[in-house]
Structures are given as structure tokens and as C-alpha cells.
Amino acid sequence: MKTIVYHLETADRHDEDARALRWDGSEAGADAIRRLRAAGAFKPVAFLTVETLEEAFARTQNVTGSWAAAERANPENAIEDGDRRSTSVGDLIKTVDGWYMVDRIGFTPVEIPILAK
């Protein structure tokens, strides 16, 4: 499946919205995601073809070196220039089935109208 991995990039990952960023279906969580997305805080960093969300997560980890440099070698992937941090809690993955937030364990589907675009 085609996926786009988005990293949350704010000046301070501990700012008020980033701290509130936990998709639990609450309006507060939805508002935090809307504000961060409107502010351009979620940056697309990888366009991957994978079988599962877990594979997208695993392929965007800096384990033995830069995952971005390794993925650039695959012509079917489009990766932003430069080194990237590992995908972590609070980041988003978009698939044809919808949006998913990387959670402490696994992935949580995120259903927010503003993310449909």
C-alpha cells in the first residue's frame, strides 16, 4: 500500500498543542491536531510502498544509520532531502484507508475532517 509518513516538526515538541497530541477521539485532541496541521507542523518526510503500518514505521527508524539515506536508494520512494529523525509517537501515517497516529503501542486511526484533504 502507498503511504505518506508525516513528522511533527515544531520548534518545541513539548509546546501546548504537541503535549495535547494524543488521539483519543476527544475534541481537545482533534483541536490540537487541527492547529498543528494548520500551522504546517506536520511535514511529509517519506512516500513509501509498504505492506503494513508497522513496515512504514520500521523503515523510518534510524537504527544503524540514516533511514532517509537508505530509502533514497529505492527509486519508488520519494524522501525529503537531508537526514531525518526516527518516526515516533505523535507522528502521522496516511494510507488509502485513512490517517493513523503513531501511538505508544501501535497505531490509532484518526478521523478528523480537516485531515481528509
Biopython code that builds the backbone (N, CA, C, O; Angstrom):
import numpy as np
from Bio.PDB.StructureBuilder import StructureBuilder

atoms = [
    (1, "MET", "N", (0.840, -1.178, 0.000)),
    (1, "MET", "CA", (0.000, 0.000, 0.000)),
    (1, "MET", "C", (0.885, 1.241, 0.000)),
    (1, "MET", "O", (1.980, 1.243, 0.562)),
    (2, "LYS", "N", (0.400, 2.268, -0.626)),
    (2, "LYS", "CA", (1.121, 3.544, -0.659)),
    (2, "LYS", "C", (0.871, 4.273, 0.662)),
    (2, "LYS", "O", (-0.260, 4.349, 1.143)),
    (3, "THR", "N", (1.942, 4.803, 1.231)),
    (3, "THR", "CA", (1.826, 5.552, 2.483)),
    (3, "THR", "C", (2.625, 6.846, 2.391)),
    (3, "THR", "O", (3.589, 6.955, 1.634)),
    (4, "ILE", "N", (2.198, 7.807, 3.173)),
    (4, "ILE", "CA", (2.967, 9.033, 3.365)),
    (4, "ILE", "C", (3.198, 9.157, 4.865)),
    (4, "ILE", "O", (2.251, 9.122, 5.651)),
    (5, "VAL", "N", (4.448, 9.301, 5.256)),
    (5, "VAL", "CA", (4.807, 9.462, 6.664)),
    (5, "VAL", "C", (5.002, 10.949, 6.919)),
    (5, "VAL", "O", (5.759, 11.615, 6.212)),
    (6, "TYR", "N", (4.314, 11.466, 7.937)),
    (6, "TYR", "CA", (4.407, 12.870, 8.330)),
    (6, "TYR", "C", (5.040, 12.955, 9.710)),
    (6, "TYR", "O", (4.601, 12.278, 10.640)),
    (7, "HIS", "N", (6.068, 13.780, 9.847)),
    (7, "HIS", "CA", (6.666, 14.013, 11.156)),
    (7, "HIS", "C", (6.149, 15.319, 11.730)),
    (7, "HIS", "O", (5.967, 16.302, 11.013)),
    (8, "LEU", "N", (5.919, 15.312, 13.024)),
    (8, "LEU", "CA", (5.543, 16.524, 13.741)),
    (8, "LEU", "C", (6.817, 17.317, 13.983)),
    (8, "LEU", "O", (7.698, 16.885, 14.726)),
    (9, "GLU", "N", (6.906, 18.473, 13.352)),
    (9, "GLU", "CA", (8.102, 19.304, 13.488)),
    (9, "GLU", "C", (7.690, 20.683, 13.984)),
    (9, "GLU", "O", (7.220, 21.527, 13.221)),
    (10, "THR", "N", (7.875, 20.885, 15.262)),
    (10, "THR", "CA", (7.615, 22.192, 15.856)),
    (10, "THR", "C", (8.913, 22.674, 16.482)),
    (10, "THR", "O", (9.832, 21.888, 16.711)),
    (11, "ALA", "N", (8.979, 23.957, 16.754)),
    (11, "ALA", "CA", (10.172, 24.495, 17.404)),
    (11, "ALA", "C", (10.371, 23.812, 18.748)),
    (11, "ALA", "O", (11.498, 23.610, 19.199)),
    (12, "ASP", "N", (9.267, 23.465, 19.374)),
    (12, "ASP", "CA", (9.320, 22.822, 20.683)),
    (12, "ASP", "C", (8.300, 21.697, 20.684)),
    (12, "ASP", "O", (7.100, 21.949, 20.794)),
    (13, "ARG", "N", (8.766, 20.450, 20.562)),
    (13, "ARG", "CA", (7.838, 19.313, 20.533)),
    (13, "ARG", "C", (7.049, 19.211, 21.831)),
    (13, "ARG", "O", (6.139, 18.389, 21.940)),
    (14, "HIS", "N", (7.384, 20.027, 22.802)),
    (14, "HIS", "CA", (6.673, 19.992, 24.072)),
    (14, "HIS", "C", (5.744, 21.192, 24.223)),
    (14, "HIS", "O", (5.296, 21.491, 25.330)),
    (15, "ASP", "N", (5.445, 21.895, 23.100)),
    (15, "ASP", "CA", (4.539, 23.028, 23.208)),
    (15, "ASP", "C", (3.140, 22.531, 23.570)),
    (15, "ASP", "O", (2.886, 21.327, 23.591)),
    (16, "GLU", "N", (2.246, 23.458, 23.852)),
    (16, "GLU", "CA", (0.919, 23.102, 24.358)),
    (16, "GLU", "C", (0.182, 22.145, 23.428)),
    (16, "GLU", "O", (-0.393, 21.160, 23.891)),
    (17, "ASP", "N", (0.188, 22.421, 22.116)),
    (17, "ASP", "CA", (-0.519, 21.546, 21.189)),
    (17, "ASP", "C", (0.147, 20.177, 21.099)),
    (17, "ASP", "O", (-0.535, 19.153, 21.066)),
    (18, "ALA", "N", (1.465, 20.160, 21.061)),
    (18, "ALA", "CA", (2.164, 18.876, 20.962)),
    (18, "ALA", "C", (1.907, 18.031, 22.211)),
    (18, "ALA", "O", (1.758, 16.813, 22.110)),
    (19, "ARG", "N", (1.853, 18.657, 23.378)),
    (19, "ARG", "CA", (1.567, 17.921, 24.609)),
    (19, "ARG", "C", (0.149, 17.354, 24.586)),
    (19, "ARG", "O", (-0.096, 16.270, 25.115)),
    (20, "ALA", "N", (-0.791, 18.091, 23.972)),
    (20, "ALA", "CA", (-2.185, 17.645, 23.911)),
    (20, "ALA", "C", (-2.388, 16.596, 22.829)),
    (20, "ALA", "O", (-3.469, 16.018, 22.712)),
    (21, "LEU", "N", (-1.356, 16.351, 22.044)),
    (21, "LEU", "CA", (-1.487, 15.481, 20.890)),
    (21, "LEU", "C", (-1.542, 14.019, 21.303)),
    (21, "LEU", "O", (-0.514, 13.357, 21.450)),
    (22, "ARG", "N", (-2.714, 13.550, 21.478)),
    (22, "ARG", "CA", (-2.958, 12.137, 21.782)),
    (22, "ARG", "C", (-4.342, 11.880, 21.235)),
    (22, "ARG", "O", (-5.326, 12.395, 21.767)),
    (23, "TRP", "N", (-4.431, 11.099, 20.189)),
    (23, "TRP", "CA", (-5.735, 10.897, 19.577)),
    (23, "TRP", "C", (-6.530, 9.906, 20.399)),
    (23, "TRP", "O", (-6.274, 8.702, 20.372)),
    (24, "ASP", "N", (-7.492, 10.427, 21.125)),
    (24, "ASP", "CA", (-8.373, 9.592, 21.933)),
    (24, "ASP", "C", (-9.822, 9.819, 21.520)),
    (24, "ASP", "O", (-10.752, 9.382, 22.197)),
    (25, "GLY", "N", (-9.995, 10.512, 20.399)),
    (25, "GLY", "CA", (-11.347, 10.798, 19.937)),
    (25, "GLY", "C", (-11.947, 12.044, 20.568)),
    (25, "GLY", "O", (-13.066, 12.435, 20.236)),
    (26, "SER", "N", (-11.204, 12.670, 21.479)),
    (26, "SER", "CA", (-11.733, 13.849, 22.162)),
    (26, "SER", "C", (-11.642, 15.075, 21.272)),
    (26, "SER", "O", (-10.831, 15.126, 20.347)),
    (27, "GLU", "N", (-12.467, 16.049, 21.556)),
    (27, "GLU", "CA", (-12.421, 17.296, 20.800)),
    (27, "GLU", "C", (-11.110, 18.036, 21.059)),
    (27, "GLU", "O", (-10.583, 18.696, 20.164)),
    (28, "ALA", "N", (-10.583, 17.930, 22.284)),
    (28, "ALA", "CA", (-9.300, 18.589, 22.589)),
    (28, "ALA", "C", (-8.183, 18.001, 21.734)),
    (28, "ALA", "O", (-7.353, 18.740, 21.205)),
    (29, "GLY", "N", (-8.157, 16.675, 21.595)),
    (29, "GLY", "CA", (-7.148, 16.037, 20.753)),
    (29, "GLY", "C", (-7.312, 16.430, 19.295)),
    (29, "GLY", "O", (-6.329, 16.690, 18.601)),
    (30, "ALA", "N", (-8.563, 16.475, 18.829)),
    (30, "ALA", "CA", (-8.830, 16.869, 17.443)),
    (30, "ALA", "C", (-8.410, 18.312, 17.203)),
    (30, "ALA", "O", (-7.822, 18.624, 16.168)),
    (31, "ASP", "N", (-8.709, 19.193, 18.157)),
    (31, "ASP", "CA", (-8.309, 20.603, 18.021)),
    (31, "ASP", "C", (-6.796, 20.751, 17.959)),
    (31, "ASP", "O", (-6.284, 21.558, 17.182)),
    (32, "ALA", "N", (-6.077, 19.985, 18.766)),
    (32, "ALA", "CA", (-4.609, 20.057, 18.752)),
    (32, "ALA", "C", (-4.074, 19.647, 17.386)),
    (32, "ALA", "O", (-3.182, 20.297, 16.842)),
    (33, "ILE", "N", (-4.620, 18.566, 16.834)),
    (33, "ILE", "CA", (-4.174, 18.121, 15.514)),
    (33, "ILE", "C", (-4.514, 19.167, 14.458)),
    (33, "ILE", "O", (-3.687, 19.459, 13.594)),
    (34, "ARG", "N", (-5.714, 19.734, 14.513)),
    (34, "ARG", "CA", (-6.108, 20.768, 13.543)),
    (34, "ARG", "C", (-5.168, 21.972, 13.605)),
    (34, "ARG", "O", (-4.716, 22.462, 12.570)),
    (35, "ARG", "N", (-4.872, 22.451, 14.822)),
    (35, "ARG", "CA", (-3.995, 23.620, 14.961)),
    (35, "ARG", "C", (-2.587, 23.323, 14.453)),
    (35, "ARG", "O", (-1.995, 24.141, 13.749)),
    (36, "LEU", "N", (-2.051, 22.163, 14.806)),
    (36, "LEU", "CA", (-0.710, 21.803, 14.356)),
    (36, "LEU", "C", (-0.672, 21.633, 12.843)),
    (36, "LEU", "O", (0.291, 22.050, 12.200)),
    (37, "ARG", "N", (-1.699, 21.030, 12.270)),
    (37, "ARG", "CA", (-1.719, 20.851, 10.806)),
    (37, "ARG", "C", (-1.857, 22.196, 10.110)),
    (37, "ARG", "O", (-1.180, 22.449, 9.113)),
    (38, "ALA", "N", (-2.724, 23.058, 10.622)),
    (38, "ALA", "CA", (-2.903, 24.388, 10.023)),
    (38, "ALA", "C", (-1.617, 25.204, 10.095)),
    (38, "ALA", "O", (-1.337, 26.014, 9.211)),
    (39, "ALA", "N", (-0.836, 24.987, 11.152)),
    (39, "ALA", "CA", (0.427, 25.716, 11.319)),
    (39, "ALA", "C", (1.555, 25.090, 10.490)),
    (39, "ALA", "O", (2.683, 25.581, 10.510)),
    (40, "GLY", "N", (1.257, 24.022, 9.771)),
    (40, "GLY", "CA", (2.282, 23.378, 8.954)),
    (40, "GLY", "C", (3.267, 22.542, 9.750)),
    (40, "GLY", "O", (4.381, 22.288, 9.292)),
    (41, "ALA", "N", (2.861, 22.109, 10.952)),
    (41, "ALA", "CA", (3.782, 21.370, 11.822)),
    (41, "ALA", "C", (3.985, 19.924, 11.394)),
    (41, "ALA", "O", (4.993, 19.312, 11.748)),
    (42, "PHE", "N", (3.037, 19.365, 10.632)),
    (42, "PHE", "CA", (3.216, 18.001, 10.135)),
    (42, "PHE", "C", (3.836, 18.078, 8.749)),
    (42, "PHE", "O", (3.211, 18.568, 7.809)),
    (43, "LYS", "N", (5.060, 17.596, 8.623)),
    (43, "LYS", "CA", (5.809, 17.660, 7.367)),
    (43, "LYS", "C", (5.881, 16.275, 6.733)),
    (43, "LYS", "O", (6.258, 15.312, 7.402)),
    (44, "PRO", "N", (5.521, 16.157, 5.442)),
    (44, "PRO", "CA", (5.681, 14.860, 4.786)),
    (44, "PRO", "C", (7.176, 14.569, 4.601)),
    (44, "PRO", "O", (7.906, 15.375, 4.026)),
    (45, "VAL", "N", (7.615, 13.417, 5.092)),
    (45, "VAL", "CA", (9.037, 13.092, 5.013)),
    (45, "VAL", "C", (9.324, 11.850, 4.190)),
    (45, "VAL", "O", (10.464, 11.641, 3.776)),
    (46, "ALA", "N", (8.314, 11.016, 3.939)),
    (46, "ALA", "CA", (8.550, 9.798, 3.165)),
    (46, "ALA", "C", (7.288, 9.350, 2.458)),
    (46, "ALA", "O", (6.195, 9.376, 3.023)),
    (47, "PHE", "N", (7.456, 8.942, 1.220)),
    (47, "PHE", "CA", (6.393, 8.333, 0.430)),
    (47, "PHE", "C", (6.856, 6.908, 0.163)),
    (47, "PHE", "O", (7.791, 6.691, -0.609)),
    (48, "LEU", "N", (6.207, 5.932, 0.798)),
    (48, "LEU", "CA", (6.676, 4.548, 0.753)),
    (48, "LEU", "C", (5.586, 3.611, 0.250)),
    (48, "LEU", "O", (4.396, 3.875, 0.424)),
    (49, "THR", "N", (5.998, 2.528, -0.368)),
    (49, "THR", "CA", (5.083, 1.439, -0.688)),
    (49, "THR", "C", (5.416, 0.310, 0.275)),
    (49, "THR", "O", (6.510, -0.252, 0.242)),
    (50, "VAL", "N", (4.449, -0.013, 1.135)),
    (50, "VAL", "CA", (4.673, -0.997, 2.192)),
    (50, "VAL", "C", (3.463, -1.928, 2.290)),
    (50, "VAL", "O", (2.417, -1.664, 1.697)),
    (51, "GLU", "N", (3.614, -3.002, 3.034)),
    (51, "GLU", "CA", (2.507, -3.934, 3.273)),
    (51, "GLU", "C", (1.688, -3.537, 4.498)),
    (51, "GLU", "O", (0.475, -3.749, 4.528)),
    (52, "THR", "N", (2.351, -2.953, 5.523)),
    (52, "THR", "CA", (1.675, -2.655, 6.786)),
    (52, "THR", "C", (2.154, -1.322, 7.359)),
    (52, "THR", "O", (3.185, -0.789, 6.948)),
    (53, "LEU", "N", (1.398, -0.802, 8.302)),
    (53, "LEU", "CA", (1.826, 0.396, 9.020)),
    (53, "LEU", "C", (3.123, 0.119, 9.780)),
    (53, "LEU", "O", (4.004, 0.975, 9.860)),
    (54, "GLU", "N", (3.224, -1.075, 10.328)),
    (54, "GLU", "CA", (4.425, -1.448, 11.072)),
    (54, "GLU", "C", (5.665, -1.376, 10.186)),
    (54, "GLU", "O", (6.736, -0.979, 10.644)),
    (55, "GLU", "N", (5.520, -1.762, 8.915)),
    (55, "GLU", "CA", (6.650, -1.695, 7.991)),
    (55, "GLU", "C", (7.039, -0.243, 7.710)),
    (55, "GLU", "O", (8.225, 0.084, 7.649)),
    (56, "ALA", "N", (6.038, 0.629, 7.539)),
    (56, "ALA", "CA", (6.334, 2.053, 7.328)),
    (56, "ALA", "C", (7.087, 2.613, 8.528)),
    (56, "ALA", "O", (8.047, 3.369, 8.373)),
    (57, "PHE", "N", (6.646, 2.238, 9.726)),
    (57, "PHE", "CA", (7.320, 2.677, 10.949)),
    (57, "PHE", "C", (8.752, 2.148, 10.989)),
    (57, "PHE", "O", (9.688, 2.910, 11.231)),
    (58, "ALA", "N", (8.927, 0.850, 10.753)),
    (58, "ALA", "CA", (10.252, 0.230, 10.837)),
    (58, "ALA", "C", (11.219, 0.832, 9.826)),
    (58, "ALA", "O", (12.398, 1.020, 10.125)),
    (59, "ARG", "N", (10.724, 1.134, 8.637)),
    (59, "ARG", "CA", (11.612, 1.665, 7.600)),
    (59, "ARG", "C", (11.983, 3.126, 7.826)),
    (59, "ARG", "O", (12.838, 3.663, 7.122)),
    (60, "THR", "N", (11.353, 3.767, 8.793)),
    (60, "THR", "CA", (11.689, 5.164, 9.086)),
    (60, "THR", "C", (12.306, 5.296, 10.481)),
    (60, "THR", "O", (12.043, 6.255, 11.208)),
    (61, "GLN", "N", (13.126, 4.316, 10.831)),
    (61, "GLN", "CA", (13.858, 4.330, 12.097)),
    (61, "GLN", "C", (15.352, 4.442, 11.819)),
    (61, "GLN", "O", (15.871, 3.770, 10.927)),
    (62, "ASN", "N", (16.040, 5.283, 12.576)),
    (62, "ASN", "CA", (17.498, 5.405, 12.496)),
    (62, "ASN", "C", (18.105, 4.359, 13.434)),
    (62, "ASN", "O", (18.352, 4.639, 14.607)),
    (63, "VAL", "N", (18.342, 3.165, 12.915)),
    (63, "VAL", "CA", (18.868, 2.087, 13.744)),
    (63, "VAL", "C", (20.381, 1.979, 13.560)),
    (63, "VAL", "O", (21.137, 2.103, 14.524)),
    (64, "THR", "N", (20.818, 1.751, 12.331)),
    (64, "THR", "CA", (22.256, 1.628, 12.068)),
    (64, "THR", "C", (22.766, 2.764, 11.196)),
    (64, "THR", "O", (23.886, 2.709, 10.686)),
    (65, "GLY", "N", (21.961, 3.772, 11.028)),
    (65, "GLY", "CA", (22.328, 4.911, 10.194)),
    (65, "GLY", "C", (21.070, 5.646, 9.766)),
    (65, "GLY", "O", (19.984, 5.398, 10.289)),
    (66, "SER", "N", (21.225, 6.537, 8.827)),
    (66, "SER", "CA", (20.112, 7.362, 8.369)),
    (66, "SER", "C", (19.133, 6.548, 7.543)),
    (66, "SER", "O", (19.484, 6.031, 6.482)),
    (67, "TRP", "N", (17.897, 6.434, 8.033)),
    (67, "TRP", "CA", (16.886, 5.725, 7.249)),
    (67, "TRP", "C", (16.609, 6.463, 5.940)),
    (67, "TRP", "O", (16.347, 5.834, 4.915)),
    (68, "ALA", "N", (16.666, 7.788, 5.973)),
    (68, "ALA", "CA", (16.366, 8.583, 4.774)),
    (68, "ALA", "C", (17.376, 8.298, 3.665)),
    (68, "ALA", "O", (17.001, 8.162, 2.501)),
    (69, "ALA", "N", (18.646, 8.210, 4.023)),
    (69, "ALA", "CA", (19.674, 7.914, 3.025)),
    (69, "ALA", "C", (19.460, 6.524, 2.438)),
    (69, "ALA", "O", (19.608, 6.336, 1.231)),
    (70, "ALA", "N", (19.119, 5.563, 3.264)),
    (70, "ALA", "CA", (18.892, 4.200, 2.785)),
    (70, "ALA", "C", (17.669, 4.136, 1.877)),
    (70, "ALA", "O", (17.709, 3.470, 0.842)),
    (71, "GLU", "N", (16.593, 4.809, 2.241)),
    (71, "GLU", "CA", (15.365, 4.765, 1.443)),
    (71, "GLU", "C", (15.511, 5.507, 0.116)),
    (71, "GLU", "O", (14.852, 5.150, -0.860)),
    (72, "ARG", "N", (16.357, 6.527, 0.062)),
    (72, "ARG", "CA", (16.565, 7.254, -1.198)),
    (72, "ARG", "C", (17.131, 6.353, -2.284)),
    (72, "ARG", "O", (16.969, 6.633, -3.472)),
    (73, "ALA", "N", (17.796, 5.273, -1.886)),
    (73, "ALA", "CA", (18.372, 4.344, -2.857)),
    (73, "ALA", "C", (17.288, 3.574, -3.614)),
    (73, "ALA", "O", (17.556, 3.015, -4.678)),
    (74, "ASN", "N", (16.077, 3.541, -3.079)),
    (74, "ASN", "CA", (14.966, 2.842, -3.719)),
    (74, "ASN", "C", (14.201, 3.830, -4.592)),
    (74, "ASN", "O", (13.581, 4.752, -4.062)),
    (75, "PRO", "N", (14.225, 3.665, -5.923)),
    (75, "PRO", "CA", (13.629, 4.661, -6.816)),
    (75, "PRO", "C", (12.119, 4.821, -6.685)),
    (75, "PRO", "O", (11.570, 5.823, -7.145)),
    (76, "GLU", "N", (11.431, 3.852, -6.066)),
    (76, "GLU", "CA", (9.976, 4.004, -5.927)),
    (76, "GLU", "C", (9.594, 4.893, -4.748)),
    (76, "GLU", "O", (8.424, 5.242, -4.591)),
    (77, "ASN", "N", (10.563, 5.261, -3.923)),
    (77, "ASN", "CA", (10.301, 6.102, -2.764)),
    (77, "ASN", "C", (10.717, 7.538, -3.032)),
    (77, "ASN", "O", (11.703, 7.794, -3.723)),
    (78, "ALA", "N", (9.965, 8.456, -2.489)),
    (78, "ALA", "CA", (10.353, 9.865, -2.531)),
    (78, "ALA", "C", (10.610, 10.283, -1.092)),
    (78, "ALA", "O", (9.715, 10.217, -0.250)),
    (79, "ILE", "N", (11.817, 10.707, -0.819)),
    (79, "ILE", "CA", (12.220, 11.058, 0.535)),
    (79, "ILE", "C", (12.728, 12.484, 0.526)),
    (79, "ILE", "O", (13.483, 12.880, -0.362)),
    (80, "GLU", "N", (12.311, 13.253, 1.518)),
    (80, "GLU", "CA", (12.818, 14.614, 1.651)),
    (80, "GLU", "C", (14.338, 14.601, 1.776)),
    (80, "GLU", "O", (14.912, 13.651, 2.309)),
    (81, "ASP", "N", (14.986, 15.648, 1.290)),
    (81, "ASP", "CA", (16.442, 15.753, 1.404)),
    (81, "ASP", "C", (16.868, 15.868, 2.862)),
    (81, "ASP", "O", (16.104, 16.314, 3.718)),
    (82, "GLY", "N", (18.085, 15.462, 3.122)),
    (82, "GLY", "CA", (18.656, 15.594, 4.458)),
    (82, "GLY", "C", (18.340, 14.398, 5.334)),
    (82, "GLY", "O", (17.513, 13.555, 4.985)),
    (83, "ASP", "N", (19.004, 14.334, 6.467)),
    (83, "ASP", "CA", (18.728, 13.277, 7.431)),
    (83, "ASP", "C", (17.449, 13.600, 8.167)),
    (83, "ASP", "O", (17.073, 14.765, 8.299)),
    (84, "ARG", "N", (16.799, 12.593, 8.635)),
    (84, "ARG", "CA", (15.541, 12.740, 9.351)),
    (84, "ARG", "C", (15.612, 11.978, 10.660)),
    (84, "ARG", "O", (16.344, 10.997, 10.790)),
    (85, "ARG", "N", (14.842, 12.444, 11.619)),
    (85, "ARG", "CA", (14.739, 11.711, 12.873)),
    (85, "ARG", "C", (13.866, 10.479, 12.648)),
    (85, "ARG", "O", (13.194, 10.357, 11.624)),
    (86, "SER", "N", (13.888, 9.588, 13.604)),
    (86, "SER", "CA", (13.039, 8.405, 13.535)),
    (86, "SER", "C", (11.583, 8.798, 13.729)),
    (86, "SER", "O", (11.278, 9.763, 14.431)),
    (87, "THR", "N", (10.689, 8.047, 13.105)),
    (87, "THR", "CA", (9.258, 8.239, 13.317)),
    (87, "THR", "C", (8.952, 7.864, 14.754)),
    (87, "THR", "O", (9.462, 6.867, 15.266)),
    (88, "SER", "N", (8.108, 8.673, 15.411)),
    (88, "SER", "CA", (7.840, 8.444, 16.831)),
    (88, "SER", "C", (6.394, 8.791, 17.171)),
    (88, "SER", "O", (5.618, 9.211, 16.312)),
    (89, "VAL", "N", (6.053, 8.605, 18.436)),
    (89, "VAL", "CA", (4.702, 8.872, 18.928)),
    (89, "VAL", "C", (4.276, 10.286, 18.547)),
    (89, "VAL", "O", (5.027, 11.244, 18.731)),
    (90, "GLY", "N", (3.064, 10.404, 18.018)),
    (90, "GLY", "CA", (2.527, 11.708, 17.622)),
    (90, "GLY", "C", (2.664, 11.978, 16.137)),
    (90, "GLY", "O", (2.001, 12.873, 15.613)),
    (91, "ASP", "N", (3.509, 11.227, 15.444)),
    (91, "ASP", "CA", (3.628, 11.389, 14.000)),
    (91, "ASP", "C", (2.430, 10.725, 13.327)),
    (91, "ASP", "O", (1.730, 9.917, 13.936)),
    (92, "LEU", "N", (2.204, 11.079, 12.060)),
    (92, "LEU", "CA", (1.052, 10.561, 11.321)),
    (92, "LEU", "C", (1.499, 9.754, 10.115)),
    (92, "LEU", "O", (2.533, 10.035, 9.509)),
    (93, "ILE", "N", (0.706, 8.749, 9.777)),
    (93, "ILE", "CA", (0.912, 7.979, 8.555)),
    (93, "ILE", "C", (-0.411, 7.979, 7.804)),
    (93, "ILE", "O", (-1.453, 7.628, 8.357)),
    (94, "LYS", "N", (-0.355, 8.378, 6.532)),
    (94, "LYS", "CA", (-1.559, 8.402, 5.693)),
    (94, "LYS", "C", (-1.509, 7.224, 4.729)),
    (94, "LYS", "O", (-0.487, 6.977, 4.088)),
    (95, "THR", "N", (-2.621, 6.500, 4.633)),
    (95, "THR", "CA", (-2.757, 5.402, 3.686)),
    (95, "THR", "C", (-4.029, 5.629, 2.878)),
    (95, "THR", "O", (-4.755, 6.597, 3.106)),
    (96, "VAL", "N", (-4.289, 4.742, 1.945)),
    (96, "VAL", "CA", (-5.537, 4.850, 1.177)),
    (96, "VAL", "C", (-6.742, 4.629, 2.085)),
    (96, "VAL", "O", (-7.849, 5.058, 1.761)),
    (97, "ASP", "N", (-6.537, 3.967, 3.214)),
    (97, "ASP", "CA", (-7.629, 3.701, 4.156)),
    (97, "ASP", "C", (-7.875, 4.826, 5.138)),
    (97, "ASP", "O", (-8.905, 4.831, 5.811)),
    (98, "GLY", "N", (-6.957, 5.789, 5.245)),
    (98, "GLY", "CA", (-7.139, 6.886, 6.187)),
    (98, "GLY", "C", (-5.842, 7.288, 6.859)),
    (98, "GLY", "O", (-4.748, 6.946, 6.410)),
    (99, "TRP", "N", (-5.996, 8.024, 7.948)),
    (99, "TRP", "CA", (-4.865, 8.552, 8.710)),
    (99, "TRP", "C", (-4.706, 7.759, 10.002)),
    (99, "TRP", "O", (-5.680, 7.335, 10.623)),
    (100, "TYR", "N", (-3.438, 7.574, 10.385)),
    (100, "TYR", "CA", (-3.123, 6.859, 11.620)),
    (100, "TYR", "C", (-2.065, 7.627, 12.387)),
    (100, "TYR", "O", (-1.096, 8.122, 11.812)),
    (101, "MET", "N", (-2.265, 7.719, 13.696)),
    (101, "MET", "CA", (-1.267, 8.348, 14.551)),
    (101, "MET", "C", (-0.417, 7.258, 15.178)),
    (101, "MET", "O", (-0.928, 6.240, 15.646)),
    (102, "VAL", "N", (0.895, 7.487, 15.179)),
    (102, "VAL", "CA", (1.789, 6.565, 15.868)),
    (102, "VAL", "C", (1.514, 6.726, 17.361)),
    (102, "VAL", "O", (1.622, 7.824, 17.908)),
    (103, "ASP", "N", (1.162, 5.638, 18.002)),
    (103, "ASP", "CA", (0.818, 5.668, 19.422)),
    (103, "ASP", "C", (1.926, 4.989, 20.211)),
    (103, "ASP", "O", (2.884, 4.481, 19.629)),
    (104, "ARG", "N", (1.800, 4.979, 21.538)),
    (104, "ARG", "CA", (2.825, 4.354, 22.371)),
    (104, "ARG", "C", (2.990, 2.881, 22.022)),
    (104, "ARG", "O", (4.100, 2.349, 22.039)),
    (105, "ILE", "N", (1.891, 2.238, 21.711)),
    (105, "ILE", "CA", (1.921, 0.863, 21.218)),
    (105, "ILE", "C", (1.008, 0.815, 20.007)),
    (105, "ILE", "O", (-0.208, 0.947, 20.148)),
    (106, "GLY", "N", (1.560, 0.633, 18.838)),
    (106, "GLY", "CA", (0.750, 0.500, 17.632)),
    (106, "GLY", "C", (0.338, 1.831, 17.024)),
    (106, "GLY", "O", (1.034, 2.839, 17.145)),
    (107, "PHE", "N", (-0.808, 1.802, 16.371)),
    (107, "PHE", "CA", (-1.303, 2.949, 15.611)),
    (107, "PHE", "C", (-2.776, 3.145, 15.911)),
    (107, "PHE", "O", (-3.523, 2.177, 16.058)),
    (108, "THR", "N", (-3.190, 4.390, 16.001)),
    (108, "THR", "CA", (-4.577, 4.709, 16.276)),
    (108, "THR", "C", (-5.168, 5.424, 15.060)),
    (108, "THR", "O", (-4.616, 6.425, 14.603)),
    (109, "PRO", "N", (-6.302, 4.912, 14.524)),
    (109, "PRO", "CA", (-6.951, 5.621, 13.416)),
    (109, "PRO", "C", (-7.377, 7.015, 13.862)),
    (109, "PRO", "O", (-7.895, 7.189, 14.965)),
    (110, "VAL", "N", (-7.159, 7.996, 13.009)),
    (110, "VAL", "CA", (-7.513, 9.387, 13.315)),
    (110, "VAL", "C", (-8.571, 9.815, 12.316)),
    (110, "VAL", "O", (-8.334, 9.810, 11.108)),
    (111, "GLU", "N", (-9.742, 10.188, 12.823)),
    (111, "GLU", "CA", (-10.831, 10.610, 11.950)),
    (111, "GLU", "C", (-11.162, 12.058, 12.247)),
    (111, "GLU", "O", (-11.963, 12.364, 13.130)),
    (112, "ILE", "N", (-10.526, 12.947, 11.488)),
    (112, "ILE", "CA", (-10.754, 14.377, 11.634)),
    (112, "ILE", "C", (-10.986, 14.923, 10.240)),
    (112, "ILE", "O", (-10.139, 14.737, 9.367)),
    (113, "PRO", "N", (-12.111, 15.593, 10.001)),
    (113, "PRO", "CA", (-12.408, 16.083, 8.658)),
    (113, "PRO", "C", (-11.282, 16.879, 7.994)),
    (113, "PRO", "O", (-11.070, 16.733, 6.790)),
    (114, "ILE", "N", (-10.561, 17.709, 8.732)),
    (114, "ILE", "CA", (-9.512, 18.530, 8.125)),
    (114, "ILE", "C", (-8.397, 17.662, 7.542)),
    (114, "ILE", "O", (-7.690, 18.105, 6.637)),
    (115, "LEU", "N", (-8.225, 16.441, 8.039)),
    (115, "LEU", "CA", (-7.182, 15.559, 7.547)),
    (115, "LEU", "C", (-7.592, 14.842, 6.262)),
    (115, "LEU", "O", (-6.758, 14.197, 5.626)),
    (116, "ALA", "N", (-8.845, 14.944, 5.877)),
    (116, "ALA", "CA", (-9.316, 14.235, 4.684)),
    (116, "ALA", "C", (-8.672, 14.759, 3.423)),
    (116, "ALA", "O", (-8.617, 14.049, 2.419)),
    (117, "LYS", "N", (-8.185, 15.979, 3.450)),
    (117, "LYS", "CA", (-7.596, 16.601, 2.262)),
    (117, "LYS", "C", (-6.238, 16.050, 1.952)),
    (117, "LYS", "O", (-5.608, 16.470, 0.981)),
]
sb = StructureBuilder()
sb.init_structure("model")
sb.init_model(0)
sb.init_chain("A")
sb.init_seg("    ")
for serial, (resi, resn, name, xyz) in enumerate(atoms, 1):
    if name == "N":
        sb.init_residue(resn, " ", resi, " ")
    sb.init_atom(name, np.array(xyz, "f"), 0.0, 1.0, " ", f" {name:<3s}", serial, name[0])
structure = sb.get_structure()
